[in-house]
């Protein structure tokens, strides 16, 4: 477009000084960026952080591939269909989307029981105990070994450590082993902060059933289910494990290992029993810490499962063609080949190779990947369908620019 304006010589200086302002005004009016933004929002009301011009899998091929059944024009020269559970993406029927990985305190899950430092018992204990035992352990390099000759109806094992805020943690876990000569009815676990005397504020779990003797067993206390006495708060520095018996515990040794506080893994999960029965359990763990809600993580897991629970079906097809733009990645195309069990099945074009040979003429070799939904659609609705705004936006911009440029011609002509 050519724009001209006739000026008197004496007006040239003032007109030249207006050119930058006029150009800025012309650009603003022609582009109309705020108006264009509102236009796109009208087409895409869901805030996605980006303008999506095409929904994934929304490019449709104008042609189809068929063997001639159902009245369709036959155009399959050759076809090979494969089904694989180890393709890309591989089959998975047990999906777990992790939003928060398990965390322990101490961080290694064992530091409190790697030595006897901080451990003690106010009850009758043999000389030299508690002590570190590197020969009998469940984790790390050592356990804490107590030995008692005649403690009476209970025996207490306790540890003191620097202040620890247990807010957000889910459980207290430890492993314990005791000799066959000992006998007790149950365990009681108490946690608090503030030394060993005059303890009035604490959390407690009672009635914990003992496991078999002479073997390591893990004990887990749900912190939320522990009873509360007084006002203990979330910061603790003391843990006590107490073995109790109605008459006499006996003589022998206790070993404690792997004492830790655990914040459980937070995740959403989905699985398919039919797929597991057919192909075995195939687990996929995906960590996505940008997700903060386990409900949404479960929603994502369900959609991943929908894509991955069935074997990946691929096809290599040869059809007639003259290098036409009819078959192009990543378009989706329907395939009908009754001998291969395909009836109007939706596939995505992964690769298209157009070739000419003197003997065969023009052909097109296609690599296809099947849609993963039973109804033939290409993708589950992870997000609301987004209307294609590419063409509409282009037409709007062209028309708007032309109209606005025409409206300012009077300034220059």
Sine and cosine of phi, psi and omega as CSV:
sin_phi,cos_phi,sin_psi,cos_psi,sin_omega,cos_omega
0.00,0.00,0.76,-0.66,0.00,-1.00
-0.97,-0.24,0.79,-0.62,-0.01,-1.00
-0.87,-0.50,0.73,-0.69,0.00,-1.00
-0.66,-0.75,0.37,-0.93,0.04,-1.00
-0.47,-0.88,0.70,-0.71,0.01,-1.00
-1.00,-0.06,0.78,-0.62,-0.04,-1.00
-0.83,-0.56,0.51,-0.86,0.19,-0.98
-0.98,0.19,0.49,-0.87,-0.08,-1.00
-0.87,0.49,-0.61,0.79,-0.05,-1.00
-0.95,0.32,-0.30,0.95,0.02,-1.00
-1.00,-0.06,-0.03,1.00,-0.12,-0.99
-0.89,0.46,-0.67,0.75,-0.05,-1.00
-0.88,0.48,-0.75,0.66,-0.03,-1.00
-0.92,0.40,-0.60,0.80,0.00,-1.00
-0.92,0.39,-0.64,0.77,0.02,-1.00
-0.89,0.45,-0.57,0.82,-0.01,-1.00
-0.93,0.37,-0.32,0.95,-0.01,-1.00
-1.00,0.01,-0.16,0.99,-0.09,-1.00
-0.86,0.52,-0.74,0.67,0.01,-1.00
-0.84,0.54,-0.68,0.73,0.01,-1.00
-0.90,0.43,-0.65,0.76,-0.02,-1.00
-0.92,0.40,-0.64,0.77,0.03,-1.00
-0.90,0.43,-0.67,0.74,0.03,-1.00
-0.89,0.46,-0.67,0.74,0.02,-1.00
-0.90,0.44,-0.66,0.75,0.00,-1.00
-0.89,0.45,-0.66,0.75,0.00,-1.00
-0.91,0.41,-0.71,0.71,-0.02,-1.00
-0.89,0.46,-0.71,0.71,-0.04,-1.00
-0.93,0.37,-0.64,0.76,-0.06,-1.00
-0.93,0.36,-0.67,0.74,-0.06,-1.00
-0.98,0.18,-0.63,0.78,0.01,-1.00
0.76,0.66,0.81,0.58,-0.09,-1.00
-0.87,0.49,-0.70,0.71,0.04,-1.00
-0.87,0.49,-0.64,0.77,0.00,-1.00
-0.93,0.38,-0.62,0.79,0.05,-1.00
-0.89,0.45,-0.60,0.80,0.03,-1.00
-0.90,0.44,-0.69,0.72,0.03,-1.00
-0.90,0.44,-0.59,0.81,0.03,-1.00
-0.88,0.48,-0.72,0.69,-0.02,-1.00
-0.92,0.38,-0.57,0.82,0.04,-1.00
-0.91,0.42,-0.54,0.84,0.03,-1.00
-0.91,0.42,-0.56,0.83,0.03,-1.00
-0.99,0.14,-0.53,0.85,-0.05,-1.00
-0.81,-0.58,0.99,0.14,-0.08,-1.00
-0.95,0.32,-0.27,0.96,-0.01,-1.00
-1.00,0.06,0.82,-0.58,-0.01,-1.00
-0.97,0.24,0.92,-0.39,-0.03,-1.00
-0.93,-0.36,-0.09,1.00,-0.06,-1.00
0.99,0.13,-0.09,1.00,0.01,-1.00
-0.42,-0.91,0.43,-0.90,0.02,-1.00
-1.00,0.02,0.91,-0.42,0.00,-1.00
-1.00,-0.10,0.90,-0.43,0.00,-1.00
-0.99,0.14,-0.46,0.89,0.02,-1.00
-0.61,-0.79,0.72,-0.70,0.12,-0.99
-0.93,0.36,0.61,-0.79,-0.01,-1.00
-0.83,0.56,0.79,-0.61,-0.01,-1.00
0.99,0.11,0.17,0.99,-0.10,-0.99
-1.00,0.01,-0.12,0.99,0.02,-1.00
-0.99,0.17,0.91,-0.41,-0.05,-1.00
-0.98,-0.22,0.70,-0.72,0.03,-1.00
-0.97,0.24,0.70,-0.71,-0.01,-1.00
-0.96,0.29,-0.20,0.98,-0.02,-1.00
-0.95,-0.31,0.16,-0.99,0.08,-1.00
-0.75,-0.66,0.22,-0.97,0.02,-1.00
-0.86,-0.51,0.83,-0.56,-0.12,-0.99
-0.52,-0.85,0.38,-0.92,0.05,-1.00
-0.99,-0.13,0.11,0.99,0.02,-1.00
0.99,-0.14,-0.12,0.99,0.02,-1.00
-0.97,0.25,0.42,-0.91,0.02,-1.00
0.94,0.35,0.29,0.96,0.04,-1.00
1.00,0.05,-0.07,1.00,0.00,-1.00
-0.97,0.25,0.46,-0.89,0.02,-1.00
-0.95,0.32,0.80,-0.60,-0.01,-1.00
-0.96,0.28,0.80,-0.61,0.04,-1.00
-0.64,-0.77,0.23,0.97,0.03,-1.00
-1.00,0.05,0.90,-0.45,0.10,-0.99
-1.00,0.04,-0.58,0.82,0.03,-1.00
-0.35,-0.94,0.57,-0.82,0.01,-1.00
-0.50,-0.86,0.68,-0.73,0.10,-0.99
-0.75,-0.66,0.85,-0.53,-0.04,-1.00
-0.92,-0.39,0.75,-0.66,0.00,-1.00
-0.81,-0.59,0.54,-0.84,0.05,-1.00
-0.83,-0.56,0.81,-0.58,-0.09,-1.00
-0.69,-0.72,0.64,-0.77,0.09,-1.00
-0.99,-0.14,-0.02,1.00,-0.01,-1.00
-0.87,-0.50,0.33,0.94,0.03,-1.00
-0.96,0.28,-0.26,-0.97,0.04,-1.00
-0.85,-0.53,0.94,-0.35,0.09,1.00
-0.99,0.16,0.53,-0.85,-0.03,-1.00
-0.96,0.28,0.33,-0.94,0.00,-1.00
-0.92,0.39,0.67,-0.74,0.07,-1.00
-0.55,-0.84,0.75,-0.66,-0.02,-1.00
-0.80,-0.60,0.15,0.99,0.10,-1.00
-0.69,-0.73,0.99,-0.14,-0.17,-0.98
-0.96,-0.28,0.70,-0.71,0.07,-1.00
-0.70,-0.71,0.90,-0.44,0.03,-1.00
-0.98,-0.18,0.94,-0.33,-0.12,-0.99
-1.00,-0.02,0.80,-0.60,0.04,-1.00
-0.95,-0.30,-0.31,0.95,0.06,-1.00
-0.51,-0.86,0.88,-0.48,-0.02,-1.00
-0.98,0.17,0.47,-0.88,-0.05,-1.00
-0.83,0.56,0.63,-0.78,-0.02,-1.00
-0.74,-0.68,0.63,-0.78,0.01,-1.00
-0.80,-0.60,0.41,-0.91,0.17,-0.99
-0.75,-0.67,0.86,-0.50,0.02,1.00
-0.91,0.42,0.33,-0.94,-0.17,-0.99
-0.86,0.50,-0.57,0.82,-0.01,-1.00
-1.00,0.09,-0.06,1.00,0.05,-1.00
0.96,0.27,0.13,0.99,-0.10,-0.99
-0.53,-0.85,-0.08,1.00,-0.14,-0.99
-0.87,0.50,-0.52,0.86,-0.05,-1.00
-0.95,0.33,-0.29,0.96,-0.03,-1.00
-0.87,-0.49,0.25,0.97,0.06,-1.00
-0.98,0.21,-0.30,0.95,0.08,-1.00
-0.52,-0.85,0.17,-0.99,-0.02,-1.00
-1.00,0.06,0.07,1.00,-0.01,-1.00
-0.89,0.47,0.78,-0.63,-0.01,-1.00
1.00,0.02,-0.18,0.98,-0.02,-1.00
-1.00,-0.06,0.55,-0.84,0.02,-1.00
-0.28,-0.96,0.12,-0.99,0.12,-0.99
-0.55,-0.83,0.73,-0.68,0.05,-1.00
-0.99,0.12,-0.02,1.00,-0.06,-1.00
-0.98,-0.17,0.24,-0.97,-0.04,-1.00
-0.80,0.60,0.89,-0.46,-0.06,-1.00
-0.74,-0.67,0.67,-0.75,0.02,-1.00
-0.88,0.47,0.47,-0.88,0.00,-1.00
-0.87,0.49,0.63,-0.77,0.01,-1.00
1.00,0.06,-0.03,1.00,0.01,-1.00
-0.90,-0.43,0.47,-0.88,-0.01,1.00
-0.95,0.33,0.40,-0.91,0.01,-1.00
-0.57,-0.82,0.33,-0.95,0.03,-1.00
-0.97,0.22,0.72,-0.70,-0.02,-1.00
-0.86,-0.51,0.96,-0.27,-0.01,-1.00
-1.00,0.05,-0.16,0.99,-0.03,-1.00
-1.00,0.00,-0.37,0.93,-0.03,-1.00
-0.72,-0.69,0.97,-0.26,-0.10,-0.99
-0.52,-0.85,0.34,-0.94,0.05,-1.00
-0.95,-0.33,-0.37,0.93,-0.03,-1.00
-0.47,-0.89,0.40,-0.92,0.07,-1.00
0.90,0.43,-0.61,-0.79,-0.08,-1.00
-0.95,-0.31,-0.20,0.98,-0.05,-1.00
-0.32,-0.95,0.27,-0.96,0.15,-0.99
-0.84,-0.54,0.11,-0.99,0.06,-1.00
-0.97,-0.23,0.83,-0.56,-0.14,-0.99
-0.94,-0.35,0.84,-0.54,0.14,-0.99
-0.95,-0.32,0.53,-0.85,0.09,-1.00
-0.64,-0.77,0.76,-0.65,-0.07,-1.00
-0.74,-0.67,0.56,-0.83,-0.01,-1.00
-0.99,-0.17,-0.70,0.71,-0.05,-1.00
-0.44,-0.90,0.97,0.23,-0.09,-1.00
-0.99,0.16,-0.27,0.96,-0.07,-1.00
0.99,-0.12,-0.66,-0.75,-0.10,-0.99
-1.00,-0.01,-0.07,1.00,0.06,-1.00
-0.43,-0.90,0.33,-0.94,0.06,-1.00
-0.58,-0.82,0.76,-0.65,-0.09,-1.00
-0.93,-0.36,0.73,-0.69,0.10,-1.00
-0.86,-0.51,0.80,-0.60,-0.14,-0.99
-0.64,-0.77,0.42,-0.91,0.00,-1.00
-0.64,-0.77,0.58,-0.81,0.05,-1.00
-0.85,-0.52,0.66,-0.75,-0.07,-1.00
-0.55,-0.83,0.16,-0.99,0.04,-1.00
-0.86,0.50,0.43,-0.90,-0.04,-1.00
-0.78,0.63,0.68,-0.73,0.01,-1.00
-0.71,-0.71,0.81,-0.58,0.05,-1.00
-1.00,0.06,0.91,-0.42,-0.06,-1.00
-0.99,-0.10,0.16,0.99,0.06,-1.00
-0.87,0.50,0.78,-0.63,-0.02,-1.00
1.00,-0.05,-0.24,0.97,0.05,-1.00
-0.99,0.12,0.47,-0.88,-0.12,-0.99
-0.97,-0.24,-0.50,0.87,-0.12,-0.99
-0.44,-0.90,0.34,-0.94,0.17,-0.99
-0.93,-0.36,0.79,-0.61,-0.09,-1.00
-0.80,-0.61,0.65,-0.76,0.16,-0.99
-0.46,-0.89,0.31,-0.95,0.09,-1.00
-0.92,-0.40,0.58,-0.81,-0.05,-1.00
-0.61,-0.79,0.53,-0.85,0.08,-1.00
-0.67,-0.74,0.63,-0.78,0.02,-1.00
-0.67,-0.75,0.44,-0.90,-0.08,-1.00
-0.96,0.26,0.40,-0.92,-0.07,-1.00
-0.91,0.41,-0.35,0.94,-0.01,-1.00
-0.96,0.27,-0.30,0.95,0.01,-1.00
-1.00,0.08,0.46,-0.89,0.04,-1.00
-0.58,-0.82,0.80,-0.60,0.06,-1.00
-0.52,-0.85,0.40,-0.91,-0.09,-1.00
-1.00,0.08,-0.48,0.88,-0.05,-1.00
-0.11,-0.99,0.07,-1.00,0.03,-1.00
-0.89,-0.46,0.52,-0.85,0.13,-0.99
-0.80,-0.60,0.74,-0.68,-0.02,-1.00
-0.88,-0.48,0.76,-0.65,0.00,-1.00
-0.76,-0.64,0.68,-0.73,0.06,-1.00
-0.77,-0.64,0.60,-0.80,-0.02,-1.00
-0.23,-0.97,-0.14,-0.99,0.05,-1.00
-0.66,-0.75,0.77,-0.63,0.09,-1.00
0.77,-0.64,0.61,0.79,0.09,-1.00
0.98,0.18,-0.25,-0.97,-0.13,-0.99
-0.94,-0.33,-0.28,0.96,-0.06,-1.00
-0.98,-0.21,0.56,-0.83,0.07,-1.00
0.80,0.60,0.80,0.59,0.01,-1.00
-0.99,0.11,0.92,-0.40,-0.04,-1.00
-0.89,-0.46,-0.26,0.97,-0.02,-1.00
-0.85,-0.53,0.92,-0.40,-0.07,-1.00
-0.33,-0.95,0.31,-0.95,0.19,-0.98
-0.98,-0.22,0.54,-0.84,-0.07,-1.00
-0.53,-0.85,0.59,-0.81,0.11,-0.99
-0.79,-0.61,0.84,-0.54,-0.02,-1.00
-0.88,-0.47,0.16,-0.99,0.08,-1.00
0.94,0.33,0.46,0.89,0.02,-1.00
-0.99,0.17,0.87,-0.49,-0.07,-1.00
-0.94,0.33,0.71,-0.70,0.04,-1.00
-0.96,0.27,0.54,-0.84,0.10,-0.99
-1.00,0.00,0.00,-1.00,-0.04,-1.00
-0.88,0.47,0.50,-0.87,0.02,-1.00
-0.98,0.22,0.21,-0.98,0.10,-0.99
0.88,0.47,0.39,0.92,0.04,-1.00
-0.48,-0.88,0.50,-0.87,0.03,-1.00
-0.98,0.22,0.69,-0.72,0.06,-1.00
-0.67,-0.75,0.55,-0.83,0.01,-1.00
-0.99,-0.14,0.68,-0.73,0.03,-1.00
-0.88,-0.48,0.73,-0.68,-0.03,-1.00
-0.82,-0.57,0.81,-0.59,0.05,-1.00
-0.94,-0.35,0.85,-0.52,0.07,-1.00
-0.96,0.28,0.89,-0.45,-0.07,-1.00
-0.89,0.46,-0.57,0.82,-0.03,-1.00
-0.92,0.39,-0.45,0.89,-0.04,-1.00
-1.00,-0.04,-0.05,1.00,0.02,-1.00
-0.95,0.30,0.66,-0.75,0.05,-1.00
-0.95,0.32,0.44,-0.90,-0.05,-1.00
-0.85,-0.52,0.78,-0.63,0.07,-1.00
-0.91,-0.42,0.77,-0.64,-0.06,-1.00
0.94,0.33,-0.64,-0.77,-0.02,-1.00
-0.73,-0.68,0.98,0.20,-0.13,-0.99
-0.95,0.30,-0.43,0.90,-0.04,-1.00
0.97,0.25,-0.06,-1.00,-0.07,-1.00
-0.99,-0.14,-0.18,0.98,0.01,-1.00
-0.99,-0.10,0.82,-0.57,-0.02,-1.00
-0.78,-0.63,0.34,-0.94,-0.01,-1.00
-0.57,-0.82,0.03,1.00,-0.06,-1.00
-0.69,-0.73,0.67,-0.74,0.10,-1.00
-0.75,-0.66,0.72,-0.70,0.04,-1.00
-0.77,-0.64,0.75,-0.66,0.09,-1.00
-0.92,-0.39,0.83,-0.56,-0.11,-0.99
-0.84,-0.54,0.85,-0.53,0.10,-0.99
-1.00,-0.06,0.75,-0.66,-0.08,-1.00
-0.81,-0.59,0.52,-0.85,0.05,-1.00
-0.57,-0.82,0.50,-0.86,-0.07,-1.00
-0.91,0.41,-0.54,0.84,-0.06,-1.00
-0.83,-0.55,-0.87,0.50,-0.10,-1.00
-0.44,-0.90,0.81,-0.59,0.01,-1.00
-0.95,0.31,-0.64,0.77,-0.02,-1.00
0.97,-0.23,-0.23,-0.97,-0.05,-1.00
-0.89,-0.45,0.63,-0.78,0.01,-1.00
0.37,-0.93,-0.24,-0.97,-0.10,-1.00
-0.88,-0.47,0.55,-0.83,0.16,-0.99
-0.91,-0.41,0.67,-0.75,0.11,-0.99
-0.82,-0.57,0.72,-0.70,-0.02,-1.00
-0.84,-0.55,0.67,-0.74,-0.01,-1.00
-0.50,-0.87,0.35,-0.93,0.12,-0.99
0.87,0.50,0.59,0.81,0.03,-1.00
-0.96,0.29,0.82,-0.58,-0.06,-1.00
-0.33,-0.94,0.39,-0.92,0.15,-0.99
-0.98,-0.19,0.65,-0.76,-0.14,-0.99
-0.82,-0.57,0.76,-0.65,0.23,-0.97
-0.98,-0.21,0.91,-0.41,-0.15,-0.99
-0.91,0.42,0.42,-0.91,0.13,-0.99
-0.89,0.45,0.68,-0.73,0.04,-1.00
-0.94,-0.35,0.82,-0.57,-0.11,-0.99
-0.39,-0.92,0.30,-0.95,0.18,-0.98
-0.94,-0.33,0.58,-0.82,-0.10,-0.99
-0.69,-0.73,0.41,-0.91,0.09,-1.00
-0.43,-0.90,0.58,-0.82,0.02,-1.00
-0.54,-0.84,0.28,-0.96,-0.01,-1.00
-0.74,-0.67,0.93,-0.37,-0.08,-1.00
-0.93,0.38,-0.58,0.82,-0.01,-1.00
-0.91,0.42,-0.68,0.73,0.03,-1.00
-0.91,0.41,-0.63,0.78,0.02,-1.00
-0.91,0.41,-0.60,0.80,0.02,-1.00
-0.92,0.39,-0.56,0.83,-0.05,-1.00
-0.99,0.12,-0.60,0.80,-0.15,-0.99
-0.83,-0.56,0.05,1.00,-0.08,-1.00
1.00,0.08,0.31,-0.95,-0.01,-1.00
-0.97,0.23,0.85,-0.53,-0.02,-1.00
-0.80,-0.60,0.94,-0.33,-0.16,-0.99
-1.00,-0.08,0.65,-0.76,0.11,-0.99
-0.78,-0.62,0.85,-0.52,0.05,-1.00
-0.94,-0.33,0.83,-0.56,-0.02,-1.00
-0.84,-0.54,0.82,-0.58,0.05,-1.00
-0.99,-0.15,0.84,-0.54,0.05,-1.00
-0.67,-0.74,1.00,-0.08,-0.08,-1.00
-0.99,0.13,0.02,1.00,0.13,-0.99
-0.98,0.21,-0.29,0.96,0.06,-1.00
-1.00,0.05,0.74,-0.67,-0.04,-1.00
-0.91,-0.41,-0.02,1.00,-0.05,-1.00
-0.84,-0.54,0.82,-0.57,-0.03,-1.00
-0.93,0.37,-0.45,0.89,0.06,-1.00
-0.90,0.44,-0.69,0.72,0.04,-1.00
-0.93,0.36,-0.57,0.82,0.06,-1.00
-0.87,0.48,-0.62,0.78,0.07,-1.00
-0.91,0.41,-0.58,0.81,0.04,-1.00
-0.90,0.43,-0.69,0.72,0.04,-1.00
-0.90,0.44,-0.68,0.73,0.01,-1.00
-0.87,0.49,-0.64,0.77,0.01,-1.00
-0.90,0.44,-0.63,0.77,0.00,-1.00
-0.96,0.30,-0.59,0.81,0.10,-1.00
-0.89,0.45,-0.65,0.76,0.02,-1.00
-0.88,0.48,-0.66,0.75,0.01,-1.00
-0.85,0.53,-0.64,0.77,0.02,-1.00
-0.95,0.30,-0.56,0.83,-0.28,-0.96
-0.94,-0.35,-0.12,0.99,-0.14,-0.99
-0.96,0.27,-0.33,0.95,0.02,-1.00
-0.95,-0.30,0.43,-0.90,0.01,-1.00
-0.86,0.51,0.50,-0.87,0.05,-1.00
-0.97,0.23,0.82,-0.58,0.02,-1.00
-0.97,-0.24,0.82,-0.57,0.05,-1.00
-0.84,-0.54,0.38,-0.92,0.00,-1.00
-0.60,-0.80,0.59,-0.81,0.15,-0.99
-0.90,-0.43,0.88,-0.48,-0.13,-0.99
-0.80,-0.60,0.63,-0.78,0.13,-0.99
-0.90,-0.44,0.81,-0.59,0.00,-1.00
-0.77,-0.64,0.36,-0.93,0.08,-1.00
-0.92,0.39,0.51,-0.86,0.04,-1.00
-0.02,-1.00,0.43,-0.90,0.02,-1.00
-0.88,-0.47,0.69,0.72,-0.02,-1.00
0.93,0.36,0.35,0.93,-0.03,-1.00
-0.93,0.36,0.39,-0.92,-0.02,-1.00
-0.98,0.20,0.27,0.96,-0.06,-1.00
-0.93,0.36,-0.53,0.85,0.00,-1.00
-0.90,-0.43,0.94,-0.34,-0.02,-1.00
-0.57,-0.82,0.69,-0.72,0.14,-0.99
-0.90,0.43,0.54,-0.84,-0.03,1.00
-0.98,-0.20,0.68,0.73,-0.02,-1.00
-0.89,0.45,0.40,-0.92,0.15,-0.99
-0.97,-0.24,0.61,-0.79,-0.08,-1.00
-0.67,-0.74,0.58,-0.82,0.04,-1.00
-1.00,0.02,0.66,-0.75,-0.03,-1.00
-0.83,-0.56,0.76,-0.65,0.10,-1.00
-0.83,-0.56,0.91,-0.42,0.08,-1.00
-0.56,-0.83,1.00,-0.09,-0.15,-0.99
-0.89,0.45,-0.53,0.85,0.01,-1.00
-0.92,0.40,-0.36,0.93,0.03,-1.00
-0.97,-0.23,0.13,0.99,0.02,-1.00
0.96,0.27,0.41,0.91,-0.02,-1.00
-0.93,-0.36,0.83,-0.56,0.05,-1.00
-0.72,-0.70,0.97,-0.25,-0.05,-1.00
0.79,0.62,0.68,0.73,-0.01,-1.00
-0.99,0.12,0.68,-0.73,-0.05,-1.00
-1.00,0.09,0.79,-0.61,0.06,-1.00
-0.81,-0.59,0.43,-0.90,0.15,-0.99
-0.97,-0.22,0.68,-0.73,0.05,-1.00
-0.98,0.21,0.89,-0.45,0.01,-1.00
-1.00,-0.01,-0.65,0.76,-0.01,-1.00
-0.51,-0.86,0.63,-0.78,0.06,-1.00
-0.75,-0.66,0.83,-0.56,0.01,-1.00
-0.85,-0.53,0.91,-0.41,0.01,-1.00
-1.00,-0.06,0.74,-0.67,-0.05,-1.00
-0.57,-0.82,0.31,-0.95,0.07,-1.00
-0.74,-0.68,0.76,-0.65,0.12,-0.99
-0.77,-0.64,0.55,-0.83,-0.04,-1.00
-0.85,0.53,-0.56,0.83,-0.04,-1.00
-0.99,0.16,-0.60,0.80,-0.10,-0.99
-0.98,-0.22,-0.25,0.97,-0.05,-1.00
0.97,0.22,-0.52,-0.86,-0.03,-1.00
-1.00,0.05,0.80,-0.59,0.07,-1.00
-0.68,-0.73,0.26,-0.97,0.05,-1.00
-0.75,-0.67,0.84,-0.54,0.06,-1.00
-0.99,-0.14,0.83,-0.55,-0.08,-1.00
-0.90,-0.44,0.71,-0.71,0.22,-0.98
-0.97,-0.23,0.84,-0.55,-0.11,-0.99
-0.85,-0.53,0.55,-0.84,0.13,-0.99
-0.85,-0.52,0.77,-0.63,-0.12,-0.99
-0.96,0.28,0.48,-0.88,0.18,-0.98
-0.90,0.45,0.43,-0.90,-0.11,-0.99
-0.97,-0.25,0.13,0.99,0.04,-1.00
-0.97,-0.23,0.59,-0.80,-0.05,-1.00
-0.90,0.43,-0.44,0.90,-0.01,-1.00
-1.00,0.10,0.04,1.00,0.07,-1.00
1.00,0.01,-0.16,0.99,0.03,-1.00
-0.95,0.32,0.38,-0.93,-0.18,-0.98
-0.99,0.16,-0.64,0.77,-0.07,-1.00
-0.63,-0.78,0.52,-0.86,0.14,-0.99
-0.95,0.33,0.36,-0.93,-0.11,-0.99
-0.99,0.11,0.98,0.20,0.03,-1.00
-0.90,0.43,-0.59,0.81,0.04,-1.00
-0.73,-0.69,0.35,-0.94,0.04,-1.00
-0.83,0.56,0.56,-0.83,-0.02,-1.00
-0.86,0.51,0.73,-0.68,0.00,-1.00
-0.97,-0.23,0.84,-0.54,0.01,-1.00
-0.91,0.40,0.68,-0.73,0.01,-1.00
-0.91,0.42,0.87,-0.49,-0.03,-1.00
-0.95,-0.33,0.02,1.00,-0.08,-1.00
-0.86,0.51,-0.81,0.58,-0.04,-1.00
-0.92,0.40,-0.70,0.71,-0.02,-1.00
-0.88,0.48,-0.66,0.75,0.01,-1.00
-0.91,0.41,-0.64,0.77,0.01,-1.00
-0.90,0.44,-0.71,0.71,0.02,-1.00
-0.90,0.44,-0.66,0.75,0.01,-1.00
-0.89,0.46,-0.72,0.69,-0.03,-1.00
-0.89,0.45,-0.68,0.73,0.00,-1.00
-0.88,0.48,-0.74,0.67,-0.03,-1.00
-0.92,0.40,-0.66,0.75,-0.02,-1.00
-0.92,0.40,-0.68,0.73,-0.01,-1.00
-0.89,0.46,-0.69,0.72,-0.01,-1.00
-0.89,0.45,-0.68,0.73,-0.02,-1.00
-0.91,0.41,-0.68,0.74,-0.04,-1.00
-0.94,0.33,-0.61,0.79,0.04,-1.00
-0.92,0.40,-0.60,0.80,0.06,-1.00
-0.90,0.43,-0.59,0.81,-0.06,-1.00
-0.94,0.34,-0.38,0.92,-0.03,-1.00
-0.98,-0.20,0.06,1.00,0.01,-1.00
-0.89,0.46,-0.47,0.88,-0.02,-1.00
-0.91,0.42,-0.37,0.93,0.01,-1.00
-0.95,0.30,-0.53,0.85,-0.12,-0.99
-0.97,-0.22,-0.38,0.92,-0.09,-1.00
-0.95,-0.30,0.00,0.00,0.00,0.00
